[in-house]
Amino acid sequence: MKNYDEQTLREEYTPKKQTGLDEAKRLDKKAKRPVYIFTYSFGVIGTILLGIGMCLTMEVIWSGIASLILGIIIGILGIVMISINYPLYTKYLSLRKEKYASQIILALNKDQNK
């Protein structure tokens, strides 16, 4: 048991050598993070708009004919946002992957050339 603890401590405090795979993983996260942030935010905003539209249409938060019309318009806007979220995600992700593809391949090839 003592040997295991010693080895664990050595590995923890020994400086780690940066490999090409580590660099590729870092670049992959860098490529995907803005896509995830955008699509989650866009989807949440669309969902909130759909909910507000439903509340207005059912006259939960406001009464009158204006509430109905405004609720339908806001609800349709929310539905459109939710509907286009996945196609936006796939397009934006493919653009980001194209942008970082050469850098990631170069990082992966670093390890193979050694």
C-alpha angles and dihedrals in degrees: 000000000000091000091053092051091048092050092047091052092047092052092047095053100034112099109253122230113236110237130197090250091056090051091048091051090049091051091046091055090046090053096047104038097076090048092054093046092050097046096045091048093045091049094048092049090049091049092049091050090050090051093048090049091052092049092050093046093051089045093238096136101021136016133219141056091291088060091055095049094043090046092053092049094047092043092052090049089053092048091051092050092049092046096053095041096090096046088048089050094052094045095046091046093051090050091051092047091051090051094052100031097096093047092049093048091049091050091050091048091055090075094046094052093055 
